[in-house]
């Protein structure tokens, strides 16, 4: 259970990660575009994206070539709903995740 908590809650404990998930909810975006739009340093953005992909909260939806001929990965949030609750009496942590329709 602790591993699941770390994998899911770890990335969500960061403002940048939440902003990345929100920005990729409707449309896929590259890390560079996320970095520019959200004013996140590029290295930090790459780290957060990797954490979110590893936690299965963000997925690769496309790979394309940029105008400069570089490869760019397009990412999108793959969850539509995520809820975390803690019951104090039972000391029970519940994590509910609904995958996105697409």
FENGIPE-V134753 format. One line per field, one symbol per residue. ss: DSSP state (~ for helix, > for strand, _ for the rest). psi: psi as a letter, one per 20 degrees, with the letter a starting at -180 (. if undefined). A space follows every 50 residues. Layout:
ss->???
psi->???
This chain:
ss->_~~~~~~~~~~~__~~~~~~~~~_____>_~~~~~~~~___~~~~~~~~~ ~~~~___>>>>>>>>_____>>>>>>>_>>>>>>>>>____>>>>>>>>_ __
psi->ghgggghghghijpgggghgghhjghqqqrgggggghilppggggggggg ghghjkiqqpiqprprhijqppppqqpjqippppqpoggilpppppppqq h.
